């Protein structure tokens, strides 16, 4: 049990935490000695810039012109720069942080310091009540200190230098306000003005100059050679020559920043000099002089801008800017968002539209990264970035294979044993599948099934509205065909040396070839563009190489689209271009691990106890050339046949709900299900019925169920009819929409329209909740339109106000869509 629950145990992080008096003054010799030893130790200094434990006495951590005990005329000297001193060793991780100014940078610095295998020092700006500030505004005080350049944010990581990169990253690259704003906000500096105004002016002037010089020095140290050259040319008024690009990002949690830096690195690989920075760190007035701007924009919550982009957007949206202000600028925008939110990718869309309005030329349509996609933002990125490279016509990176990440040793069968029989992905658990029941006639063209998993002997738990991520296995006949083609025996042993130190996706050290290509590698998934590029590099047949290169080119764009209509997988490409056979170590690097597929849970824990249910329709299709294909996970689940007493273990993980339910059971529920979107609807209904059985009063429920026909797809139909009971049961309204049972097509939006007055009463007067679940498409938008029309029945709402009412419902959680 301890091994099974090992993922619940977390490594401990050990730190020495001390004040600035200890670190800068009386304990400095000891601290310096510890840092110089090179031991793996983490130190955090809470910098209050005074001896705060003795009532506010001056120390070496105190900044120039501060009035404290023993410095009543203002401290004469500049503050000791502990960070610069520690960085001089070269092997010490050093960071300067201020949580109120940049929370994410603070967390990132602590994580990096903890992971660094040597001495680390973090200087944490720590407001003190002896500064003469109201401590409820301490976070705002930190922000102002950073914005004015009084306190710098940076991270110095020696590991970057070992990789040939600049080790210093200045996270507060731009001084956004005059430091006097900060100095005059705190009593420790204002006292000097009151005592001797002339002395204060002189001291503040020297302090300001020194702070600016310090900032400039850090800025230069954070540049690579090309960035430094451009910076110096700018200072000297010289023109900057050569192909260059500006990468700007709006990032709240750090993801957009990482994408921006990745894009900068790729530009550099393509011989394009590129700078990368937060939007607010950029000097906005210089934007018209930029020939190429690539922008990464994340949206926070309900359409909010990240803190490091608000000033940039305010300037960009200024209506006084002329329409041709950016006529000489080319741009492209990649947005990061989540369709679970109303204002999906609003930041990216706003910036994309505004850049175009100001005359900039759009290189490529905006890329819309979605947290709900299988590969999250990377799904859209792989579609977007090739168009950018095609339009830029940049020099391609060197056509050569990099060194493989993994070291592989193939052993004869029987020489060793596999590490495990079933490879369980990190974060997943083996859960017994105890039931697989066909919900449609056996001879029907579609396969719709109900599955039950038994959680009673596992540690897995779920809540109402959660989804289950199922880790599938590849189809065994396909795996055996691949191994035969590749020349690898199914029971051959593969020994893997994985140097990535990735706890998240660590390979088993020893596994059979059949295990690797059945349980681990998604060899029958959609290939990445990088895989095509690698095949073109290793192809020994010139015709094959030319065909791949054509598909990847601007001229071959339409041919590539047509090629993708056949939904080729990794094995398909290898068979098509056999001269491009890659080694096993490269396949491990290039083919991703099998990802979980998410399915809404069709059961309610309060009702069904340890049984977790799914309702799944098989995903299969014929390609334009007539080849039959089947989705990986639905075929995997379809082929599992548990029997009484013989459950089948399936690797799964529970994902949190993406929709909101009312706090009590008395508010009306408008439930719209499309196909197997009935699964979470069923869970919600069962949960409410259980509450009723406990004696709770429940509100009315309406089910609008859209499927093709009654005879084959009316999943759980008997349940619904019984609960409706001709309008007398707890399911107040039952309105199935069988689109193909009659001559005219009837969809859920038509059934909603039939109940407009009731919807108005439930939504407007009783504050009801709306939940739609199922595949995305026209019915989703059409159903929303009917809810808007229902709201507009009320005399106090115009059509436009009704639209806003429904939008407000989405923001507050009363209007929900779980679509895929």
N, C-alpha and C positions, 0 to 999 in steps of 0.2 A: 504493500500500500504506500509506503514512503516513497518508493521509486516512481510509482504511478502518479503520485501527487507532487512530484518534484518541481513541476512548473509553478507551484504555489510558493516555493521558497525563493527568496531574493537575496543576491549577494549584498553584504554590508559595505557601506562606504565610510571610511574612517578619516577624520579630519582633526587637525589642531587649530582651534579657533582662539584668537586673541585680539586685544585692542591695539590701537595705534601707539599708545604709550609704551607698551611692551615691545612692539615690533620696530618702531622708529628710534626709540631711546634706550631704556634700561635693558631691554632684551635683544637689542639689535645684533650684538656680537654673536649671541647664541643662534639667532635665526639665520644670520649670514653663514655661520659655520654649518648649520644643518643643510642649507641650500647648496653649499659648495661641495658637500659629500656625495651628491648624486644619488642619494637613496630615494626609493619610491615612497614619498611622503607628501601629503596634501596639507597646505596651510592656508587659512583664510584670516585676513586682517580686517576687522571692523573699524574703518577709518572715520573717526569723529573729529579729526583735526585738532584735538586738544586732549589734555588729561581730564577726561570727563568724570572719572571716578573720584577726583579730588576737588570738584567744584569748578572746573573750567580753567585749568592752568595752561600756559603756553608750552608747546613741545616742538620737536623737530618735524612733526606732522602738520603743524599749524602754518597756514598760508600767510604770505606777506600782507601787512596792513590790518591784520586781525587784532582786535582789542580784547585781551584776556588778562588774567592775573599774571603778574610779572611782565606784562607787555602793555601797559596802560596807554602808551603813546603809539601803539600799533607795532606789530612785529616787523623788524627791519629786513630779515632775510626771507628769501623764497623757501618754500616748503621742500624738504628732502624728497627727491623723486625715487621712491623705493622701487617702482616698476622698472625704470631704466637701469637701475643698479642690478636688479635681478636678471634682466635680459642680457646684460653684458657677459654673463657666464655662458650663454649660448645653449645650455642644455636644461634650462629651467622653464617649465611652462608658466607663463605669466599672463594674468588677465586683470583688467580694471573694469568693474561693473557698477551699475546703479540701477537697482530694480525698478524704481519709479520711472526711469527714463526708457529702459528697454528690458522688459521682463524676460523675453525670449533669449536675448543675448546673455543675460545673467544665468539662466538655466543651461544654455549651451556651454558657457564657459565652465560651469561647475561639472558638467558631464565630461567635457574634454579633459579637464584637470584630473578628474577621478580616473579616467581611462589611460592617462599618460603614464608610462612605466618609468617615472623618474620624479624628481622634486617638482612640485607645483605651488604657485603662490597666487592667490586671488586677493585683490584689494577691493573691498566692498565699501562704497560710499555710504556712510551711516549717519544721517541727521541726528542731532543731539538737542535736547531741550535747552541746553546752555547757549545755543546759537541765538536764542531769542526769537524762535519761530514757534508758531502754533503747530504742534506735532500731528494734528489731524491733516495737515497739508504737507507732510513730509515727503510723500510720493511726488507731489507737484514740485516741491523744492528740488528734488533730484532731477526732474525733467528740465527745469530751468537751468540748473547747473551744467547739464550736458549741452543743452541748446546754445548756451552762451560761451561754451569752450572752457568754462571754469574747471570742469571735470571731464576727462577723456574716457571713452569706451574703446577698449582694444583687447585683442587676444594674440599672444605670441606663442606659437606652437613649433617647437624644434623639429617635430616629425615632418612638417612641410619643407623645411630646409633640406632634410635628408632625401626628399623627393625632387629636389631642384626647384622648389617653389619659394616664394617670399614667405618667411615665417610669421611676419607681423600683419595682422588684419585690423585696420582702424575702423571700428564700427560706428564712430561718430565723426565722419569724414568732413562734415560741413558745420561751420559755426553759423548759427541761424539768427543770433541776436547779440546785441552789445552786452558785454559782461557787466557793465554798470547796472543793468536791469537786475542782475543777480545780487551784486554787492549791496545795492540799496534796499534789498528786500529782507536783509538780516541785520539784527541789532549788533552783532559782533563787528560788522563793518561800518554801520551807520554811526556807531559811537565815535569813530574817528572823525567823521564829518562834523559832529556836534562839538567835539573838543578842539579841533584845529582844521578848518576847512581847507586851507592852503596845503597843509601837510597831507591831508587826505587826497587832494587832487593829484599831488605829486606821486604819492604812493600808489594810487589807483592807476595812474598812467604807466608807471613802471611795471606794475603787476599785469596790466592789459598787454603791454608789449611782450613781456616774458611768456605769458600764456599763448599769445599768437605765435611766437617763435617756437615754443614747445610743440604746439599743434602742427606747425609747418614741418618740423623735424620728423614727427611721427608719420605725417602724411607721406613725406618723401621715402621714409624707411618702409612704408607699406606698398610702394609701387614696384613693379618689375622694371626692367631697363627701358622698355618702350614707353611705358606709362610715365616714367620719370622724364624721359626725353621730351615727350609731348607737354608735360607739365612745365618744364623749364622753358621750352619754346613759347608757351603761352605767357609765362611771366615776362619774357623778354620781347614779346610782341611779334614773334616770328610765326610764319605760316606753318601749319602742320601738314606734312605731305604723306602720301601713301594711302592705301585702302584701309579704312578704319570704320568701326561701328561702335555704337553706344548701346549698352544693354541696361535698361532700367527695370526695377522690380518694385511691386507693392506687396509687401509680405507681412503677415501678422504672426504666423506660427513658425515661419522659417522655410516652409516648403517652396514658396515662390522664389525666395532668395537662393535656395539650392539649385532650382531650375535655371535661374539666371546665371549663376556661376558655371553650371554645366554648359549652357549655351555659349558663354564667353570662352570656355576652354575649347569647345568645338570650333568656334570662329578662329581662334589662334592656331588650331591644327590645320585650318584651311588658309593659313597665311593672311588672315585679316586681323589687324590690330584692334583689340576690343577693350573697352572699359566697362566695368559693371558696378552698379551702385544702387542704393535705394532712391526712389524718385525724389524724395525731399532733400537728398544730399546733392542733387544736381543743381547747377546754376541755371535756372529756368530761362533767363534772358538769352542764353546762348543756343537755345534749341533750334532757331532757324539756321544756324551755321552747321548743324549736324546733317551729314548726307545720308546716314543710315541709322535708324533707331529701332531697336527690337525691344518690345515691352512685355513683361510678365506681370499680370495683375491678378491677385487673389481677392475674392469677395468675402467679407466677414459677415456672419449672421444674416440679417435681413437687409442686404444691400449696402452694408457699411464699408467705408474705405479703411484699409490698414493705417495705423498711425504714421508710418513712414511714407505716406503718399498723399495725405490730406492737403498739405500746402501746395504740392505740385498740381493736384486736381483743381484747387481753387484758382490757381494762376491760369491753368489751361482752359478752364471754363469761363474765363473773363469775357463777357460779350463784346468788349471794345477791341479785341484782337481782330485784325483784318482777315478777310477770307483767304488771302493768298500768303499769309504769314509764314507758312511752312511749304511754300511752293517748291523749294529745292531739296526737300527731305523725303526719303522713302522710309516706310515703316511697316511693321507687322506686329500683331498683338496675339499673345497666347494667354487665355484666361483660365483661372482655376476656381472651380465652384462645386456646388452640390445641388442636384435637382430636387432634393428634399426641401429646399428653401424657395420662397416666393421669387426673390430677385436673383435668380440663377445667373451667375457670372456677370452681374451688373457692372462691376468695376471695369472689367475688360471690355465689355460692350460700350460703356460710356466713353472710355478712352479711344477705342477704335473709331467710333462715330465722330468724336471731336477732332481727332487728328485729320480725318478726311475732310471735315468741314473747314479746317484751316488750310486746306490746299495740299496736304501731304499726299504722296502717292502710295497706295496700299500694295505691298508686294504680294500678299496672299490673304485670302479670307481669314477672319479671326478663328483661332483654334479654341475650342470649348472643352477644356478638361473637366471631367465629371468624377467626383468622389464615388459615385455609384457604379461606374464602369468596372469591368472585370480587373483591369490593370490600373484602376483609378485614373489619374491625370495622364498616365503614360499611354492609355488607349488612344486618346485624341492626339497626343503628341506625335506618335508614330505616323499619323495621317497628315499632320500639319507640317512638320519640319522638312520632309522631302520637298514640298512645294517651295519652301523658303530657299533651300539650297538650289533648286532648279532655277528660280527667278534671279537669284544673285549671281549664278554662274561663277561661283568661286572656284578656286583651284581645289580639286579633290585631295583629300588626305592621301598620304603614300599608300599605294595598293600593296600592302604587305600584311601578313598575319602577325599579330602581336604574340608574344609568348603566352602559351596557355596558362590559365590560373591553376588548374588541377594537374597533379601528377598521378598517372594511372599505371597500374601494373596488372596485367591479365594473367590469372593463374589457372592451372588445369583443374577441372572438376575433382572434388574430393580432397584436394590438398589442404584446404581450410574449411571452416564453416562460416556461413553468413552471420553477420552480427545479430540480426533478428529475422524472424520469418515475415513479420508485417512491419513495414516502415511507417511509423506514425508521425506525421508532420508536427512541428513544434506548435503548441497551442491547441492541438486536436486531441480527442479522446476516442477510444474504440467503444462504440455503442451498439448493442445488439439490435439488429433488425428482426422483428418477430412476425411481421405480417406484410404481405404484398397482395392486394386485392384489386382485381380489374373492375373499374367502375362503369365501363362501357361494354357493349357486346363484343365477343371475341373476334367476330368477323368485320368489325368496324375499321375504317381506314386510319383512325387515330388510336393511340394507346394511352388511356387515362387511368391512373392507378392511385390507390390509397395505400400509404405505408405507415406502419406503426413501429416505433422504436421503444424499447423498454429501458428506462433510466434507473430502475430500482437498485441495480448493483453497480452503478457508476457514480462518479462525483459530478456528473453533468446536471445542470439545472437550467430552466428557462422561465421567462416571464411572458405574460400576455402580449402578443404582437411581435415577439422576436422571430428571427428567421434562423434556419439551420444551414450551415455551410457543410456540404458533403464533398469529401475528397474522393474522387472516382479513381478507378483503375482503368488503364487502357484495355481494349478488347483483346483477349488472348490470341485468337487466330491472327489478328493483325500484327501483334507483337512477334509471333513466331515467324510470320512472313518477312517482317523487317529483319529479324536476326539472321534468317537464312540468306537474305539478300546481302546483308552486311558481312556475312562470314563469321558469325559469332555464335557459339553453342549456347543454348538457353541456360545450361547449368554451369557455364564458365564463371569463374569467380573474378570479381573486379575489386581490386584494392585501391582505395582512394586516399590520397593525401590532400586534405582541404586546408590551405593556408589562410583562408579568409577570416577565420575567427568569428564567423557569423553564427551567433547562437540561434538566430531566427530561422535560418535555412541551412543547417549543417547537414552534410551528406553522411550516410552510414559509411563507416570505414571499410567494411567488406560486405559486398552483396553480389548476388548472381546477376548475370546479364538480363535474365528474364525479370528479376525484381526491378532493376534499374529502368527498363523500358516499359514496365507495367505499372509500377507504383510511384515512380519518381519523375521521369522526364516526359514532358508533354509532346512527344514525337509526332502525334497526330493532331496537334493544334495548329493555329494559324501562324505561319512563319513571320518573323520580324524582318524589316527591311535590311537590317544588319546581316541576317543570314544569307539573303540574296547576294549582298556585296561580298561576303566571305566566299561564297560558292564561285563567284566570278573571278576571284583572285586565285583560287586553287585549281580551277578548271584547266585541264591539260589539252582539251579539245578546243581549238580556236573558234569553231562555230558555236559551241555551247557557251563559251565565254562571251562571244559577241551577242548572242540572244539575251543573256542575262543583262548585259550592259545596256542593250537597247531598251529593255523593259524598265530599267532604272533611270533612263534619260528623259529629258524634257520631250523629245520627239516621240518617245515610246509610251507616253503617259496614257493615251487612250487604249493602246494595246495592253498595257498593264491592268487597266480597269477591267477590260474584257477577260483577261487571264484570271483575275481574282474572282470573277463570277463562277468559276469552277470550284471555288473554295479549296484550293490546294493546301495540303499540310506539309510538314517538314519532310516526311518520307516521300511524298509525291515529287517534291523538288529534287530530292536525291536520285530518284528513279529517272526523272526527266533528263537530268544532267549528270550521268554516272561518272564522267571524268573528274567531277569535282568532289570526290569522296573525301570527307574530313575524318581526321583521327578521333578516337573516342574521347580524348581529353578536350578537344575543341567542341565536340557535340555537347559535352557536359557544361561547357562555358556558354554556348550559343543557344541551346534549347532550354527554355525555362522549366522550372518545376511545375508539376500539375497544381493548379490553383483550385480552391473550393468553389463550388457553384452554390449560390444561395437560394433557398426555397422558403417561402412564408410558411409558418407553422399553422396547422389546421386544428390544433387542439388547445385547450385551456388548462393550465396547471391546477386551478381550483376545481375543475370539473373532472379532468382525466388523470389526475395524480401523476404517476411515473410514466405514463404513456405519452409519447410525443408523436404527433401525426403529421404527415405531409400529403398533399394532393398534387400529382405531377403528370403533365402530359408529355409524351415523347416528342422530342425535337428531331424530325427527320425531313429530308427534302431530296429532290432530284436536281442535279445541276443542268445548265442549258444543253450539255452534251448527252444527258440522260443517265449520268452516273448517280447511283443511290448513295446518300450520305446520312449519317446519324450523329446527333450530338453526343459528346462523350459521356456526360453524367447521366442523362436520361436513359441511354442504352445500358450503362452500368447498373443503374437501379432496376431497370426492367428485367435484366437477366438474373437478378438475385431472387432465389426461390426459397425463403425460409419455411421450415415446417415446424409443427408442434414439437417442442423439445429440442429443436435444432436451429437456434437463431444464427444469424450471420453477422459477424463483427464488421462494422463500417466506421471508418475514421471521419469524425464530425467535429464541428465547433459551433457554439451558439453565438449569434450576432444580435446586438441590441435592436429593439424596435425602432422603426423610422417614422412612425406616426404617433399622434397624440390622442388619448382617449379622455373622456370627461372624468372629473374627480369623483363623481357619484353616478349611480345607475339610473337616476331619474330623468336625465336630459334625453330628449329624443335622439335616435340614431338613424341617419339616412345612409344605407349601406348599398354600394354599387359594386357588383362583381362582374368581371369580364373573364370568361373561361375559368382556368384554374386559379384565378384571383379570388375564387370563392373560399380558398384556404384560410386566410386570416379573418375573413368575414365570419366563417363558421366558428373560429376560435372566439371572436367577440360575442357572438350570439350565445354560445355555450356558457361563457363566463357570466353573462347577464342572467341567464336562466338559473345558474347555480346560486347567484345572489338572491334571486326570487325564492328559491327553495329554502334559503336560510331565513326567510321572513322579511327580506328587504323589499321596499317598494321600487318597482322598475318602471322606466318610461317607455314610450312606444318605440317600435322598431319597424323600419321599412326595408325590404330587400328587393333591389332591382338587379336581376341576374341575366346577363347577356351571354347566350350561347347559340350554336348553330341550329340545333334541333332538340326536341324533348326526348326522343327515343334513345339517343346515343350519348348526349353530353349533359344531361340534366343531373349533374353530380349531387348526391345527397338529396335528391328530389323528394324522397319519402319523408325525410326529416323536415323539410320546409313545408310540405303540405300539412303534415301533422301539427307543426307549430302554428301555422296560419289558421287552420281549423275553420275555414270559411269566414275569416275575419274576427273570430271569437277568441283566438289564441294570442299568446304573447307577441307573435310576429304579426303586427298590426296590418301591414301591407306586404303582399307577396306579388311581385310584378315581373315574372320572367319574360324575357324578350328572345323568342326563337327566330333568328333572322332568316332561316331557310325553310320554315314549316309552312309558308304560304307564298303566294305569288309576289306580293310586295315585301321588301326588306323591312324588318322591325328591329330597331336597336334600343339600347337602354335609354338613350336620350328621348326616344318617343314615349317610353313608359314614364319617364320623369315628367314630360310635358303633360301627360294625362292627370298628374297629381299636383299641378302648379299651386293651387290654393292651399292644399295640405302642406306643401313644402314651405310656403310663405309663413304659415302658422308655426311650423316646427322650427324654422330657422330664425325668423325675426322675433316672434313673440315668446318662444320657449327656449331660445339660445341653443338650438340643437346642433349636433355634430354631423359632419359629412365625411365619409370614408369611401374612396374608390380604390379598388385593387385590380390589377391585371396588366396586360401588355399595353404599352403606350400606342397611341394612334388617334385617329379622328374622334372616336367615341369619347375620349377623355375631354377634349376641348368642347365638344358638343354638349356633354353632360354639364360641364361648368357653365356654359351659356344658359342652360335651363335653370340652374340655381340662381344665376343673375336675374333671369326673367321672373323667377318666383319672388325674389326680393323686391323687384321693381313693381310688383302688384300693390305694395303698400304706397299710399298716397304721399308719404313723406320722402320717398326716394325716386329720383329721376333715374333713367337708365345708367347714366354716368355715375351717379352716387351708388347705385346698386352694384356696379362693377367694383367700386372702391370698397363697398361693404364686404364683398366676397374676398377681396384681397386682404382686408383686415382680418377676416376669418382665418385665412391662411397664416397670417403672421401670429395670431393668437393661438393657433393650434386647433381651431374648430373646423377647418377645412383641410382634409388630408388626402393625398394621393400616394399610393405605393405602386409604382409602375416599373416595368422593365422592358 
